[in-house]
């Protein structure tokens, strides 16, 4: 669920930045910056998801050590 929310937030955020760019309230440098931030975030999120699905032990240790994840169990 957290991965889905993270992806949704990133898409909404990127959409808002594109809207701002299209209405000429930002420049190309800002848009390229946000594009690569978005791309990096998606790589990180899907890598985490892949490791989780594959059963990587570090994922279970991280979830067990982080109290915020306890509410989703």
Biopython code that builds the backbone (N, CA, C, O; Angstrom):
import numpy as np
from Bio.PDB.StructureBuilder import StructureBuilder

atoms = [
    (1, "UNK", "N", (0.830, -1.194, 0.000)),
    (1, "UNK", "CA", (0.000, 0.000, 0.000)),
    (1, "UNK", "C", (0.872, 1.255, 0.000)),
    (1, "UNK", "O", (0.589, 2.218, -0.712)),
    (2, "UNK", "N", (1.930, 1.232, 0.803)),
    (2, "UNK", "CA", (2.801, 2.404, 0.860)),
    (2, "UNK", "C", (3.487, 2.656, -0.480)),
    (2, "UNK", "O", (3.689, 3.804, -0.875)),
    (3, "UNK", "N", (3.844, 1.583, -1.171)),
    (3, "UNK", "CA", (4.473, 1.743, -2.484)),
    (3, "UNK", "C", (3.482, 2.378, -3.455)),
    (3, "UNK", "O", (3.850, 3.282, -4.206)),
    (4, "UNK", "N", (2.248, 1.925, -3.452)),
    (4, "UNK", "CA", (1.230, 2.486, -4.343)),
    (4, "UNK", "C", (0.991, 3.961, -4.030)),
    (4, "UNK", "O", (0.870, 4.776, -4.945)),
    (5, "UNK", "N", (0.922, 4.306, -2.760)),
    (5, "UNK", "CA", (0.731, 5.706, -2.381)),
    (5, "UNK", "C", (1.927, 6.560, -2.790)),
    (5, "UNK", "O", (1.761, 7.702, -3.220)),
    (6, "UNK", "N", (3.117, 6.014, -2.656)),
    (6, "UNK", "CA", (4.310, 6.735, -3.041)),
    (6, "UNK", "C", (4.339, 7.007, -4.542)),
    (6, "UNK", "O", (4.681, 8.110, -4.967)),
    (7, "UNK", "N", (3.983, 6.011, -5.342)),
    (7, "UNK", "CA", (3.932, 6.181, -6.795)),
    (7, "UNK", "C", (2.847, 7.196, -7.161)),
    (7, "UNK", "O", (3.075, 8.072, -7.995)),
    (8, "UNK", "N", (1.685, 7.082, -6.551)),
    (8, "UNK", "CA", (0.588, 8.018, -6.816)),
    (8, "UNK", "C", (1.006, 9.446, -6.494)),
    (8, "UNK", "O", (0.774, 10.358, -7.288)),
    (9, "UNK", "N", (1.624, 9.643, -5.327)),
    (9, "UNK", "CA", (2.084, 10.973, -4.946)),
    (9, "UNK", "C", (3.081, 11.516, -5.963)),
    (9, "UNK", "O", (2.991, 12.683, -6.345)),
    (10, "UNK", "N", (4.023, 10.698, -6.406)),
    (10, "UNK", "CA", (5.037, 11.142, -7.359)),
    (10, "UNK", "C", (4.409, 11.547, -8.686)),
    (10, "UNK", "O", (4.826, 12.532, -9.295)),
    (11, "UNK", "N", (3.415, 10.799, -9.137)),
    (11, "UNK", "CA", (2.747, 11.126, -10.396)),
    (11, "UNK", "C", (1.975, 12.437, -10.270)),
    (11, "UNK", "O", (2.030, 13.279, -11.167)),
    (12, "UNK", "N", (1.261, 12.613, -9.168)),
    (12, "UNK", "CA", (0.527, 13.868, -8.945)),
    (12, "UNK", "C", (1.500, 15.044, -8.865)),
    (12, "UNK", "O", (1.270, 16.085, -9.480)),
    (13, "UNK", "N", (2.580, 14.879, -8.111)),
    (13, "UNK", "CA", (3.577, 15.936, -7.969)),
    (13, "UNK", "C", (4.179, 16.304, -9.322)),
    (13, "UNK", "O", (4.317, 17.485, -9.640)),
    (14, "UNK", "N", (4.534, 15.305, -10.112)),
    (14, "UNK", "CA", (5.113, 15.566, -11.431)),
    (14, "UNK", "C", (4.091, 16.255, -12.333)),
    (14, "UNK", "O", (4.443, 17.164, -13.085)),
    (15, "UNK", "N", (2.849, 15.837, -12.263)),
    (15, "UNK", "CA", (1.793, 16.485, -13.042)),
    (15, "UNK", "C", (1.634, 17.954, -12.694)),
    (15, "UNK", "O", (1.450, 18.791, -13.578)),
    (16, "UNK", "N", (1.704, 18.266, -11.412)),
    (16, "UNK", "CA", (1.599, 19.668, -10.984)),
    (16, "UNK", "C", (2.780, 20.486, -11.489)),
    (16, "UNK", "O", (2.618, 21.643, -11.877)),
    (17, "UNK", "N", (3.966, 19.889, -11.483)),
    (17, "UNK", "CA", (5.124, 20.604, -12.017)),
    (17, "UNK", "C", (4.987, 20.829, -13.516)),
    (17, "UNK", "O", (5.358, 21.893, -14.010)),
    (18, "UNK", "N", (4.463, 19.853, -14.250)),
    (18, "UNK", "CA", (4.256, 20.035, -15.681)),
    (18, "UNK", "C", (3.206, 21.113, -15.946)),
    (18, "UNK", "O", (3.348, 21.904, -16.878)),
    (19, "UNK", "N", (2.172, 21.142, -15.142)),
    (19, "UNK", "CA", (1.150, 22.186, -15.284)),
    (19, "UNK", "C", (1.785, 23.561, -15.081)),
    (19, "UNK", "O", (1.520, 24.503, -15.827)),
    (20, "UNK", "N", (2.625, 23.650, -14.056)),
    (20, "UNK", "CA", (3.310, 24.922, -13.795)),
    (20, "UNK", "C", (4.219, 25.309, -14.964)),
    (20, "UNK", "O", (4.290, 26.481, -15.333)),
    (21, "UNK", "N", (4.903, 24.345, -15.536)),
    (21, "UNK", "CA", (5.772, 24.607, -16.682)),
    (21, "UNK", "C", (4.955, 25.055, -17.893)),
    (21, "UNK", "O", (5.326, 26.009, -18.578)),
    (22, "UNK", "N", (3.850, 24.372, -18.154)),
    (22, "UNK", "CA", (3.035, 24.700, -19.318)),
    (22, "UNK", "C", (2.381, 26.075, -19.207)),
    (22, "UNK", "O", (2.098, 26.705, -20.226)),
    (23, "UNK", "N", (2.141, 26.542, -18.004)),
    (23, "UNK", "CA", (1.583, 27.883, -17.823)),
    (23, "UNK", "C", (2.689, 28.924, -17.701)),
    (23, "UNK", "O", (2.430, 30.065, -17.318)),
    (24, "UNK", "N", (3.925, 28.535, -18.025)),
    (24, "UNK", "CA", (5.099, 29.401, -18.086)),
    (24, "UNK", "C", (5.473, 30.009, -16.733)),
    (24, "UNK", "O", (5.930, 31.150, -16.661)),
    (25, "UNK", "N", (5.272, 29.235, -15.664)),
    (25, "UNK", "CA", (5.677, 29.685, -14.339)),
    (25, "UNK", "C", (6.937, 28.984, -13.851)),
    (25, "UNK", "O", (7.325, 29.147, -12.694)),
    (26, "UNK", "N", (7.578, 28.209, -14.714)),
    (26, "UNK", "CA", (8.862, 27.594, -14.391)),
    (26, "UNK", "C", (9.653, 27.433, -15.688)),
    (26, "UNK", "O", (9.125, 27.625, -16.783)),
    (27, "UNK", "N", (10.916, 27.079, -15.542)),
    (27, "UNK", "CA", (11.760, 26.979, -16.733)),
    (27, "UNK", "C", (12.181, 25.535, -17.005)),
    (27, "UNK", "O", (11.856, 24.629, -16.238)),
    (28, "UNK", "N", (12.909, 25.333, -18.108)),
    (28, "UNK", "CA", (13.331, 23.993, -18.511)),
    (28, "UNK", "C", (14.261, 23.336, -17.502)),
    (28, "UNK", "O", (14.196, 22.125, -17.291)),
    (29, "UNK", "N", (15.120, 24.124, -16.883)),
    (29, "UNK", "CA", (16.058, 23.564, -15.902)),
    (29, "UNK", "C", (15.298, 22.936, -14.747)),
    (29, "UNK", "O", (15.631, 21.834, -14.312)),
    (30, "UNK", "N", (14.293, 23.617, -14.251)),
    (30, "UNK", "CA", (13.478, 23.071, -13.163)),
    (30, "UNK", "C", (12.759, 21.804, -13.608)),
    (30, "UNK", "O", (12.661, 20.849, -12.838)),
    (31, "UNK", "N", (12.257, 21.782, -14.834)),
    (31, "UNK", "CA", (11.532, 20.605, -15.311)),
    (31, "UNK", "C", (12.461, 19.415, -15.479)),
    (31, "UNK", "O", (12.094, 18.298, -15.114)),
    (32, "UNK", "N", (13.662, 19.626, -16.027)),
    (32, "UNK", "CA", (14.611, 18.513, -16.137)),
    (32, "UNK", "C", (14.993, 17.997, -14.760)),
    (32, "UNK", "O", (15.125, 16.791, -14.550)),
    (33, "UNK", "N", (15.170, 18.920, -13.830)),
    (33, "UNK", "CA", (15.504, 18.522, -12.459)),
    (33, "UNK", "C", (14.402, 17.637, -11.881)),
    (33, "UNK", "O", (14.678, 16.576, -11.321)),
    (34, "UNK", "N", (13.164, 18.078, -12.021)),
    (34, "UNK", "CA", (12.049, 17.304, -11.472)),
    (34, "UNK", "C", (11.846, 15.986, -12.213)),
    (34, "UNK", "O", (11.449, 14.990, -11.609)),
    (35, "UNK", "N", (12.113, 15.974, -13.501)),
    (35, "UNK", "CA", (12.007, 14.720, -14.246)),
    (35, "UNK", "C", (12.987, 13.686, -13.687)),
    (35, "UNK", "O", (12.616, 12.532, -13.471)),
    (36, "UNK", "N", (14.237, 14.097, -13.454)),
    (36, "UNK", "CA", (15.225, 13.141, -12.952)),
    (36, "UNK", "C", (14.970, 12.772, -11.487)),
    (36, "UNK", "O", (15.291, 11.659, -11.068)),
    (37, "UNK", "N", (14.403, 13.683, -10.713)),
    (37, "UNK", "CA", (13.979, 13.338, -9.352)),
    (37, "UNK", "C", (12.889, 12.270, -9.428)),
    (37, "UNK", "O", (12.931, 11.284, -8.693)),
    (38, "UNK", "N", (11.924, 12.464, -10.307)),
    (38, "UNK", "CA", (10.839, 11.504, -10.496)),
    (38, "UNK", "C", (11.392, 10.150, -10.952)),
    (38, "UNK", "O", (11.015, 9.108, -10.416)),
    (39, "UNK", "N", (12.278, 10.172, -11.935)),
    (39, "UNK", "CA", (12.873, 8.940, -12.444)),
    (39, "UNK", "C", (13.640, 8.201, -11.346)),
    (39, "UNK", "O", (13.493, 6.988, -11.197)),
    (40, "UNK", "N", (14.448, 8.919, -10.587)),
    (40, "UNK", "CA", (15.197, 8.309, -9.485)),
    (40, "UNK", "C", (14.278, 7.731, -8.424)),
    (40, "UNK", "O", (14.539, 6.656, -7.883)),
    (41, "UNK", "N", (13.206, 8.444, -8.130)),
    (41, "UNK", "CA", (12.248, 7.946, -7.137)),
    (41, "UNK", "C", (11.578, 6.667, -7.615)),
    (41, "UNK", "O", (11.408, 5.728, -6.836)),
    (42, "UNK", "N", (11.196, 6.619, -8.882)),
    (42, "UNK", "CA", (10.563, 5.414, -9.418)),
    (42, "UNK", "C", (11.537, 4.229, -9.405)),
    (42, "UNK", "O", (11.139, 3.110, -9.080)),
    (43, "UNK", "N", (12.794, 4.460, -9.752)),
    (43, "UNK", "CA", (13.787, 3.384, -9.699)),
    (43, "UNK", "C", (13.912, 2.862, -8.278)),
    (43, "UNK", "O", (13.939, 1.651, -8.061)),
    (44, "UNK", "N", (13.989, 3.766, -7.308)),
    (44, "UNK", "CA", (14.124, 3.375, -5.906)),
    (44, "UNK", "C", (12.886, 2.600, -5.428)),
    (44, "UNK", "O", (13.015, 1.563, -4.778)),
    (45, "UNK", "N", (11.712, 3.096, -5.747)),
    (45, "UNK", "CA", (10.468, 2.463, -5.293)),
    (45, "UNK", "C", (10.309, 1.070, -5.894)),
    (45, "UNK", "O", (9.963, 0.128, -5.181)),
    (46, "UNK", "N", (10.556, 0.929, -7.191)),
    (46, "UNK", "CA", (10.368, -0.373, -7.821)),
    (46, "UNK", "C", (11.473, -1.356, -7.445)),
    (46, "UNK", "O", (11.245, -2.566, -7.437)),
    (47, "UNK", "N", (12.661, -0.853, -7.135)),
    (47, "UNK", "CA", (13.712, -1.739, -6.615)),
    (47, "UNK", "C", (13.297, -2.287, -5.255)),
    (47, "UNK", "O", (13.456, -3.478, -4.987)),
    (48, "UNK", "N", (12.769, -1.425, -4.402)),
    (48, "UNK", "CA", (12.281, -1.854, -3.084)),
    (48, "UNK", "C", (11.188, -2.907, -3.261)),
    (48, "UNK", "O", (11.205, -3.945, -2.600)),
    (49, "UNK", "N", (10.251, -2.636, -4.147)),
    (49, "UNK", "CA", (9.149, -3.586, -4.373)),
    (49, "UNK", "C", (9.694, -4.926, -4.885)),
    (49, "UNK", "O", (9.262, -5.985, -4.429)),
    (50, "UNK", "N", (10.623, -4.883, -5.812)),
    (50, "UNK", "CA", (11.210, -6.113, -6.364)),
    (50, "UNK", "C", (11.901, -6.911, -5.262)),
    (50, "UNK", "O", (11.726, -8.126, -5.169)),
    (51, "UNK", "N", (12.679, -6.236, -4.434)),
    (51, "UNK", "CA", (13.367, -6.932, -3.350)),
    (51, "UNK", "C", (12.368, -7.530, -2.368)),
    (51, "UNK", "O", (12.576, -8.635, -1.868)),
    (52, "UNK", "N", (11.298, -6.817, -2.093)),
    (52, "UNK", "CA", (10.263, -7.317, -1.194)),
    (52, "UNK", "C", (9.626, -8.590, -1.755)),
    (52, "UNK", "O", (9.476, -9.583, -1.044)),
    (53, "UNK", "N", (9.256, -8.550, -3.034)),
    (53, "UNK", "CA", (8.617, -9.706, -3.677)),
    (53, "UNK", "C", (9.562, -10.904, -3.730)),
    (53, "UNK", "O", (9.130, -12.046, -3.571)),
    (54, "UNK", "N", (10.844, -10.645, -3.953)),
    (54, "UNK", "CA", (11.830, -11.725, -4.041)),
    (54, "UNK", "C", (12.216, -12.297, -2.678)),
    (54, "UNK", "O", (12.915, -13.308, -2.606)),
    (55, "UNK", "N", (11.771, -11.665, -1.610)),
    (55, "UNK", "CA", (12.044, -12.181, -0.279)),
    (55, "UNK", "C", (13.390, -11.783, 0.304)),
    (55, "UNK", "O", (13.911, -12.472, 1.181)),
    (56, "UNK", "N", (13.959, -10.682, -0.171)),
    (56, "UNK", "CA", (15.241, -10.210, 0.342)),
    (56, "UNK", "C", (15.148, -9.985, 1.852)),
    (56, "UNK", "O", (14.248, -9.290, 2.324)),
    (57, "UNK", "N", (16.075, -10.570, 2.604)),
    (57, "UNK", "CA", (16.019, -10.530, 4.076)),
    (57, "UNK", "C", (16.098, -9.116, 4.630)),
    (57, "UNK", "O", (15.513, -8.832, 5.675)),
    (58, "UNK", "N", (16.799, -8.238, 3.961)),
    (58, "UNK", "CA", (16.926, -6.860, 4.432)),
    (58, "UNK", "C", (15.595, -6.135, 4.509)),
    (58, "UNK", "O", (15.424, -5.242, 5.339)),
    (59, "UNK", "N", (14.648, -6.507, 3.655)),
    (59, "UNK", "CA", (13.326, -5.889, 3.682)),
    (59, "UNK", "C", (12.612, -6.256, 4.974)),
    (59, "UNK", "O", (12.065, -5.384, 5.650)),
    (60, "UNK", "N", (12.611, -7.523, 5.319)),
    (60, "UNK", "CA", (11.943, -7.966, 6.550)),
    (60, "UNK", "C", (12.587, -7.342, 7.782)),
    (60, "UNK", "O", (11.890, -6.972, 8.728)),
    (61, "UNK", "N", (13.907, -7.223, 7.777)),
    (61, "UNK", "CA", (14.599, -6.592, 8.907)),
    (61, "UNK", "C", (14.245, -5.120, 9.025)),
    (61, "UNK", "O", (14.051, -4.612, 10.129)),
    (62, "UNK", "N", (14.163, -4.440, 7.904)),
    (62, "UNK", "CA", (13.802, -3.019, 7.918)),
    (62, "UNK", "C", (12.382, -2.827, 8.425)),
    (62, "UNK", "O", (12.130, -1.952, 9.254)),
    (63, "UNK", "N", (11.464, -3.629, 7.940)),
    (63, "UNK", "CA", (10.070, -3.528, 8.378)),
    (63, "UNK", "C", (9.953, -3.831, 9.868)),
    (63, "UNK", "O", (9.222, -3.144, 10.582)),
    (64, "UNK", "N", (10.658, -4.842, 10.340)),
    (64, "UNK", "CA", (10.604, -5.204, 11.757)),
    (64, "UNK", "C", (11.210, -4.113, 12.639)),
    (64, "UNK", "O", (10.759, -3.915, 13.766)),
    (65, "UNK", "N", (12.219, -3.408, 12.146)),
    (65, "UNK", "CA", (12.907, -2.400, 12.943)),
    (65, "UNK", "C", (12.210, -1.035, 12.921)),
    (65, "UNK", "O", (12.478, -0.194, 13.779)),
    (66, "UNK", "N", (11.331, -0.811, 11.964)),
    (66, "UNK", "CA", (10.695, 0.489, 11.815)),
    (66, "UNK", "C", (9.291, 0.453, 12.410)),
    (66, "UNK", "O", (8.437, -0.281, 11.914)),
    (67, "UNK", "N", (9.034, 1.231, 13.465)),
    (67, "UNK", "CA", (7.729, 1.159, 14.136)),
    (67, "UNK", "C", (6.548, 1.593, 13.260)),
    (67, "UNK", "O", (5.424, 1.146, 13.487)),
    (68, "UNK", "N", (6.781, 2.446, 12.274)),
    (68, "UNK", "CA", (5.671, 2.888, 11.433)),
    (68, "UNK", "C", (5.054, 1.726, 10.663)),
    (68, "UNK", "O", (3.853, 1.736, 10.390)),
    (69, "UNK", "N", (5.858, 0.724, 10.308)),
    (69, "UNK", "CA", (5.345, -0.425, 9.571)),
    (69, "UNK", "C", (4.507, -1.361, 10.437)),
    (69, "UNK", "O", (3.768, -2.191, 9.908)),
    (70, "UNK", "N", (4.608, -1.241, 11.733)),
    (70, "UNK", "CA", (3.868, -2.130, 12.633)),
    (70, "UNK", "C", (2.366, -1.917, 12.505)),
    (70, "UNK", "O", (1.599, -2.855, 12.726)),
    (71, "UNK", "N", (1.925, -0.712, 12.155)),
    (71, "UNK", "CA", (0.489, -0.452, 12.044)),
    (71, "UNK", "C", (-0.119, -1.099, 10.799)),
    (71, "UNK", "O", (-1.340, -1.230, 10.705)),
    (72, "UNK", "N", (0.729, -1.508, 9.836)),
    (72, "UNK", "CA", (0.234, -2.123, 8.605)),
    (72, "UNK", "C", (0.233, -3.646, 8.658)),
    (72, "UNK", "O", (-0.102, -4.296, 7.667)),
    (73, "UNK", "N", (0.596, -4.214, 9.780)),
    (73, "UNK", "CA", (0.643, -5.681, 9.897)),
    (73, "UNK", "C", (-0.708, -6.238, 10.240)),
    (73, "UNK", "O", (-0.859, -7.452, 10.379)),
]
sb = StructureBuilder()
sb.init_structure("model")
sb.init_model(0)
sb.init_chain("A")
sb.init_seg("    ")
for serial, (resi, resn, name, xyz) in enumerate(atoms, 1):
    if name == "N":
        sb.init_residue(resn, " ", resi, " ")
    sb.init_atom(name, np.array(xyz, "f"), 0.0, 1.0, " ", f" {name:<3s}", serial, name[0])
structure = sb.get_structure()
